[in-house]
Amino acid sequence: MKSVNRQRLLPGLVLSQFIFLLAAITFLGGCKQEVAEPVERIRAVKTIVVADLASDQQRKFPGTVEPVDSSQLSFEVDGIVEAVRVDVGDRFKKGDVLAHLDNRPYKLDLASANAALSRAKAQLEEKQSAYEREQRIQAEDPGATTQKAVDQARAAYESQVQEVTYSQAKLGMAERSLADTELVAPYNGTVAARFVEPSEVAARGVHMLEVYAEAAMQVAVSIPEQMIEDVLPGLAGQVFLNNQPDSPYDAVVSEVGSSATTANAYPVKAVITNADDRVRPGMTAELRLVFADEELQSAYLVPVHAFLPGLEKNAHYVYLLDGGSSTVRKTPVKIKGIQGDQVVVTDGITPGDVLVVAGVPFLRDGQKVKPMPASGSSQ
């Protein structure tokens, strides 16, 4: 009897459990629908106010440091080198004797020239006296001499005057030749190269030393023909050396070539106005010049991290802040080059626009944001 009752009660029990489970699921589902949506987090963004004009454009040109004044020194006379007083890298002062020849032959030439001049002067005195005597006799007693004798005395005197002049020139040449046995520094400078040793025979005009002026350095570069019209003497720039990239030197363009060399580039030289001992000939350098660009007169500088690249080729975007709604607007812009860590924007923004410059990759068009205090754009 008990087993029959259990069989009757079992379906009802299962049905009750199913109904209870269904009710529980429904209740839980209702509770889930009543849970509030999470509040959207408003992102704080850093902004700047568009203000910096990009009126100039900087260009960089590789080059080499070289001395402004350099010389290949040589003797003006032949001789045997007696001494060389400097070596490569030595500094010297203007007027220092850098090397000299054996000057004994030239001293003898000078003594001979002096003697010849003394004889010529003595003979001049004699012939002058003879001419004056003939003139006096002719004046006092015309019959005691002839005009021919007077003319001959005058001719002898004038000839001796020329002989004295010639002897004086020979003496001057001998003095100069003796002085030329010394190689004298033309300015304060440094020895760049040495091509001679003592006891060697030095021929006139053959280079003995290469020197360059102290603290007078320039950079030699080549500038493409497309830009050469904007490069004029007096254009200011900066020079950066490879071994000290954080310490630029001031420079001024001093020479602009009139004809192109290789690759249609023109040679240009810029003097380093504040060169010191660290600037040496042969160093690799970079000359930076700033060119005025009419197209950039209405362009603005924007930090590079304010840009969002587009999917299209050469497409660039920035986010502008709408102050009224505190939302950002994705805005396409046109760019032209870079100045330092700033991008030159030629279209798409205007002065006074508030530009987002941090967290750009995490924004979307129309998103509400919380701007930090805006500041003027900086270099």
C-alpha positions as CSV (number, residue, x, y, z in Angstrom):
1,M,0.0,0.0,0.0
2,K,2.9,2.4,0.8
3,S,4.7,1.7,-2.5
4,V,1.5,2.6,-4.4
5,N,1.3,5.9,-2.7
6,R,4.9,6.7,-3.5
7,Q,4.4,6.0,-7.1
8,R,1.5,8.5,-7.1
9,L,3.4,11.2,-5.3
10,L,6.7,11.1,-7.4
11,P,5.4,12.9,-10.5
12,G,3.9,15.7,-8.4
13,L,7.2,16.2,-6.5
14,V,9.2,16.4,-9.7
15,L,6.8,19.0,-11.1
16,S,7.0,21.1,-8.0
17,Q,10.8,21.1,-8.1
18,F,10.8,22.1,-11.8
19,I,8.3,25.0,-11.1
20,F,10.5,26.1,-8.2
21,L,13.6,26.1,-10.3
22,L,11.9,28.0,-13.1
23,A,10.6,30.6,-10.6
24,A,14.1,31.0,-9.2
25,I,15.6,31.5,-12.7
26,T,12.9,34.1,-13.5
27,F,13.5,35.9,-10.2
28,L,17.3,36.0,-10.8
29,G,16.7,37.2,-14.3
30,G,14.5,40.0,-13.1
31,C,17.0,41.0,-10.5
32,K,19.8,41.1,-13.2
33,Q,17.7,43.4,-15.3
34,E,17.3,45.8,-12.4
35,V,21.2,46.2,-11.9
36,A,22.1,49.8,-13.0
37,E,24.5,50.3,-16.0
38,P,28.0,51.4,-14.9
39,V,28.7,55.2,-15.1
40,E,30.9,56.0,-18.1
41,R,34.3,57.3,-16.9
42,I,35.2,60.8,-18.2
43,R,38.8,60.8,-19.4
44,A,41.0,63.7,-18.3
45,V,43.0,65.1,-21.2
46,K,45.9,67.5,-21.5
47,T,45.4,70.4,-24.0
48,I,47.2,73.3,-25.5
49,V,46.0,76.5,-27.3
50,V,47.2,76.8,-30.9
51,A,49.4,79.8,-31.0
52,D,53.0,79.2,-32.3
53,L,53.5,80.3,-35.9
54,A,55.8,78.2,-38.1
55,S,57.2,81.1,-40.1
56,D,60.6,79.5,-40.8
57,Q,61.9,76.2,-41.8
58,Q,65.1,74.6,-40.6
59,R,67.3,72.5,-43.0
60,K,70.3,70.4,-42.2
61,F,73.4,70.0,-44.4
62,P,76.4,67.7,-43.7
63,G,79.8,69.1,-44.1
64,T,83.4,69.3,-42.9
65,V,85.2,71.8,-40.7
66,E,88.1,73.6,-42.4
67,P,90.2,76.6,-41.5
68,V,89.2,80.0,-42.9
69,D,92.8,80.9,-43.5
70,S,95.3,78.2,-44.5
71,S,98.6,78.5,-46.2
72,Q,101.2,76.3,-47.9
73,L,104.5,77.8,-46.7
74,S,107.6,77.6,-48.9
75,F,111.0,79.3,-49.1
76,E,111.5,81.9,-51.7
77,V,115.1,81.0,-52.2
78,D,117.0,77.7,-52.7
79,G,119.2,76.3,-50.0
80,I,119.9,73.6,-47.4
81,V,117.5,73.4,-44.5
82,E,119.4,74.1,-41.3
83,A,116.5,73.7,-38.8
84,V,112.8,73.1,-38.5
85,R,111.4,74.5,-35.3
86,V,107.8,73.2,-35.3
87,D,106.1,69.9,-35.8
88,V,102.5,68.9,-36.7
89,G,100.0,70.3,-34.1
90,D,102.4,72.9,-32.7
91,R,101.0,76.4,-32.3
92,F,102.9,79.5,-33.2
93,K,102.5,83.3,-33.1
94,K,102.6,85.7,-36.0
95,G,106.3,86.5,-36.9
96,D,107.7,83.3,-35.3
97,V,110.5,81.7,-37.4
98,L,109.2,78.2,-38.2
99,A,112.2,77.0,-40.2
100,H,115.4,78.4,-41.8
101,L,118.1,77.6,-44.4
102,D,121.8,77.8,-44.2
103,N,122.2,81.6,-44.8
104,R,126.0,81.8,-45.2
105,P,125.9,82.1,-49.0
106,Y,123.3,84.8,-48.8
107,K,125.4,86.7,-46.2
108,L,128.3,86.7,-48.7
109,D,126.0,88.0,-51.4
110,L,124.9,90.8,-49.1
111,A,128.5,91.7,-48.3
112,S,129.3,91.8,-52.0
113,A,126.4,94.0,-52.8
114,N,127.3,96.4,-50.1
115,A,130.9,96.6,-51.5
116,A,129.6,97.2,-55.0
117,L,127.4,100.0,-53.8
118,S,130.2,101.7,-51.9
119,R,132.4,101.6,-55.1
120,A,129.6,103.0,-57.2
121,K,129.0,105.9,-54.7
122,A,132.8,106.7,-54.6
123,Q,132.9,106.8,-58.4
124,L,129.8,109.0,-58.5
125,E,131.5,111.6,-56.3
126,E,134.5,111.6,-58.7
127,K,132.4,112.0,-61.8
128,Q,130.2,114.6,-60.2
129,S,133.3,116.7,-59.3
130,A,134.7,116.3,-62.8
131,Y,131.4,117.5,-64.3
132,E,131.1,120.5,-62.0
133,R,134.8,121.4,-62.8
134,E,134.1,121.5,-66.5
135,Q,131.0,123.6,-65.9
136,R,133.0,126.1,-63.8
137,I,135.8,126.4,-66.4
138,Q,133.4,126.9,-69.2
139,A,131.7,129.7,-67.2
140,E,134.9,131.4,-66.2
141,D,137.0,130.9,-69.3
142,P,135.1,129.6,-72.3
143,G,138.2,129.1,-74.3
144,A,139.8,126.9,-71.7
145,T,137.5,123.9,-72.5
146,T,135.1,122.8,-75.1
147,Q,131.4,122.0,-75.1
148,K,132.2,118.4,-76.0
149,A,134.3,118.0,-72.9
150,V,131.4,119.4,-70.8
151,D,128.9,117.0,-72.4
152,Q,131.2,114.0,-71.9
153,A,131.6,114.9,-68.2
154,R,127.8,115.2,-67.8
155,A,127.2,111.9,-69.5
156,A,129.8,110.1,-67.3
157,Y,128.1,111.6,-64.2
158,E,124.6,110.6,-65.3
159,S,125.8,107.1,-66.1
160,Q,127.3,106.7,-62.7
161,V,124.0,107.9,-61.1
162,Q,122.3,104.9,-62.8
163,E,125.1,102.6,-61.6
164,V,124.5,103.7,-58.0
165,T,120.8,103.0,-58.5
166,Y,121.5,99.6,-59.9
167,S,123.9,98.8,-57.0
168,Q,121.2,99.9,-54.5
169,A,118.7,97.5,-56.1
170,K,121.2,94.7,-56.0
171,L,121.7,95.3,-52.3
172,G,118.0,95.3,-51.7
173,M,117.7,92.0,-53.4
174,A,120.5,90.5,-51.4
175,E,118.9,91.7,-48.2
176,R,115.6,90.2,-49.2
177,S,117.2,86.9,-50.2
178,L,118.9,86.7,-46.8
179,A,115.6,87.4,-45.1
180,D,113.9,84.7,-47.2
181,T,116.1,82.0,-45.7
182,E,113.7,82.2,-42.8
183,L,110.2,80.8,-43.0
184,V,108.1,83.3,-40.9
185,A,104.6,82.6,-39.6
186,P,102.1,84.9,-41.4
187,Y,99.6,84.8,-38.5
188,N,98.8,83.1,-35.2
189,G,98.1,79.5,-36.0
190,T,98.8,75.8,-35.9
191,V,100.9,73.4,-38.0
192,A,98.7,71.1,-40.0
193,A,101.4,69.2,-42.0
194,R,105.2,69.1,-42.3
195,F,107.0,68.1,-45.5
196,V,110.6,68.9,-44.7
197,E,113.5,67.7,-42.5
198,P,116.8,69.4,-41.5
199,S,119.7,68.9,-44.0
200,E,117.3,68.5,-46.9
201,V,117.7,70.7,-50.0
202,A,114.8,73.1,-50.2
203,A,113.8,74.3,-53.7
204,R,112.2,77.7,-54.2
205,G,108.4,77.4,-54.1
206,V,108.2,73.8,-52.9
207,H,105.8,73.4,-49.9
208,M,107.6,73.0,-46.6
209,L,104.7,73.4,-44.1
210,E,100.9,73.6,-44.2
211,V,99.5,75.9,-41.5
212,Y,96.1,77.3,-40.6
213,A,95.0,80.4,-38.7
214,E,94.1,79.9,-35.0
215,A,90.4,80.0,-34.0
216,A,89.2,80.9,-37.5
217,M,87.1,77.9,-38.6
218,Q,84.4,77.4,-41.2
219,V,82.1,74.6,-42.4
220,A,82.1,73.6,-46.0
221,V,78.8,72.1,-47.3
222,S,76.9,71.5,-50.5
223,I,73.4,72.9,-51.0
224,P,71.0,71.6,-53.6
225,E,70.1,73.9,-56.5
226,Q,66.4,74.1,-55.3
227,M,67.5,76.0,-52.2
228,I,70.5,77.9,-53.3
229,E,68.5,81.0,-54.1
230,D,67.6,81.4,-50.5
231,V,71.2,81.1,-49.3
232,L,73.0,84.5,-49.1
233,P,76.1,85.7,-47.3
234,G,75.1,86.8,-43.8
235,L,72.5,84.1,-43.3
236,A,72.8,82.9,-39.7
237,G,72.9,79.3,-38.7
238,Q,74.2,76.7,-36.2
239,V,77.0,74.1,-36.5
240,F,76.8,70.8,-34.7
241,L,79.9,68.6,-34.3
242,N,79.5,64.8,-34.1
243,N,81.7,64.6,-31.0
244,Q,79.6,67.2,-29.1
245,P,76.0,67.1,-30.5
246,D,74.5,69.0,-27.6
247,S,76.8,72.1,-27.9
248,P,76.1,74.0,-31.1
249,Y,78.2,76.8,-32.4
250,D,77.0,80.0,-34.1
251,A,77.8,80.4,-37.8
252,V,77.3,82.9,-40.6
253,V,77.3,82.1,-44.3
254,S,80.4,83.7,-45.8
255,E,80.7,82.3,-49.3
256,V,78.2,81.0,-51.8
257,G,79.5,79.2,-54.9
258,S,78.5,80.6,-58.3
259,S,78.6,77.2,-60.1
260,A,77.3,73.8,-59.2
261,T,79.6,70.9,-58.5
262,T,78.5,67.2,-58.2
263,A,74.8,66.3,-58.1
264,N,73.8,69.9,-59.0
265,A,74.8,71.2,-55.6
266,Y,76.5,74.5,-54.9
267,P,79.5,74.9,-52.5
268,V,78.7,77.0,-49.5
269,K,80.9,78.0,-46.6
270,A,79.8,79.3,-43.1
271,V,82.2,80.8,-40.6
272,I,82.0,79.6,-37.1
273,T,81.9,82.8,-35.1
274,N,82.6,81.4,-31.6
275,A,84.9,78.5,-32.5
276,D,87.1,77.2,-29.6
277,D,90.0,74.7,-29.2
278,R,87.5,71.8,-29.7
279,V,86.8,72.8,-33.3
280,R,89.5,71.3,-35.5
281,P,90.0,71.0,-39.3
282,G,88.6,67.8,-40.8
283,M,85.9,67.2,-38.2
284,T,82.5,66.0,-39.5
285,A,79.9,68.7,-38.9
286,E,76.2,69.6,-39.6
287,L,75.2,73.1,-40.7
288,R,71.6,74.0,-39.9
289,L,70.1,77.0,-41.7
290,V,66.6,78.5,-41.2
291,F,64.8,79.5,-44.3
292,A,61.8,81.8,-44.5
293,D,58.9,80.1,-46.2
294,E,55.9,82.2,-47.4
295,E,53.6,79.0,-47.2
296,L,54.4,78.7,-43.5
297,Q,53.4,82.3,-42.7
298,S,49.9,80.9,-41.7
299,A,51.1,77.5,-40.4
300,Y,51.3,76.5,-36.8
301,L,53.5,74.2,-34.7
302,V,51.9,71.3,-33.0
303,P,53.6,68.7,-30.7
304,V,54.1,65.4,-32.6
305,H,52.2,63.3,-30.0
306,A,49.0,65.2,-30.7
307,F,48.5,63.4,-34.1
308,L,46.4,60.4,-34.9
309,P,47.3,58.7,-38.2
310,G,44.5,57.9,-40.6
311,L,43.9,54.8,-42.6
312,E,44.3,56.7,-45.9
313,K,47.8,57.5,-47.2
314,N,49.2,60.8,-45.8
315,A,46.0,61.3,-43.7
316,H,46.5,62.9,-40.3
317,Y,44.1,63.9,-37.6
318,V,44.0,65.8,-34.3
319,Y,41.4,66.1,-31.6
320,L,40.0,69.6,-31.0
321,L,38.1,70.3,-27.8
322,D,34.7,71.9,-27.9
323,G,34.6,73.9,-24.7
324,G,30.8,74.2,-24.6
325,S,30.1,70.5,-24.6
326,S,33.4,69.3,-23.2
327,T,33.7,66.8,-26.1
328,V,36.4,66.2,-28.6
329,R,36.1,66.5,-32.4
330,K,38.3,64.4,-34.7
331,T,39.7,66.9,-37.2
332,P,41.7,66.2,-40.4
333,V,44.8,68.4,-40.9
334,K,47.5,69.0,-43.5
335,I,51.1,69.0,-42.4
336,K,54.4,70.1,-44.0
337,G,57.6,68.9,-42.3
338,I,58.9,69.0,-38.8
339,Q,60.8,71.7,-36.8
340,G,62.5,70.0,-33.8
341,D,59.8,68.0,-32.0
342,Q,57.0,70.1,-33.5
343,V,55.0,69.3,-36.7
344,V,54.2,72.1,-39.1
345,V,50.4,72.2,-39.7
346,T,49.3,74.2,-42.7
347,D,45.6,73.6,-42.7
348,G,42.8,72.4,-40.3
349,I,43.5,74.5,-37.2
350,T,43.3,78.1,-36.4
351,P,44.7,80.3,-33.6
352,G,42.9,79.8,-30.3
353,D,41.8,76.2,-31.0
354,V,42.2,74.0,-28.0
355,L,44.1,70.9,-29.0
356,V,44.4,67.6,-27.2
357,V,48.1,66.6,-26.8
358,A,48.0,63.5,-24.5
359,G,46.0,60.3,-24.6
360,V,45.0,60.8,-28.3
361,P,45.0,57.0,-29.2
362,F,42.4,56.3,-26.5
363,L,39.9,58.9,-27.7
364,R,37.0,58.7,-30.1
365,D,35.1,61.3,-32.0
366,G,32.5,63.0,-29.8
367,Q,33.8,61.6,-26.6
368,K,33.2,63.6,-23.5
369,V,36.4,64.5,-21.7
370,K,37.6,66.5,-18.7
371,P,40.2,69.0,-19.9
372,M,43.1,69.9,-17.7
373,P,44.0,73.6,-17.6
374,A,45.1,74.6,-21.2
375,S,48.4,76.3,-21.9
376,G,50.0,77.9,-24.9
377,S,52.0,75.5,-27.2
378,S,55.6,75.4,-26.5
379,Q,58.7,74.5,-28.4
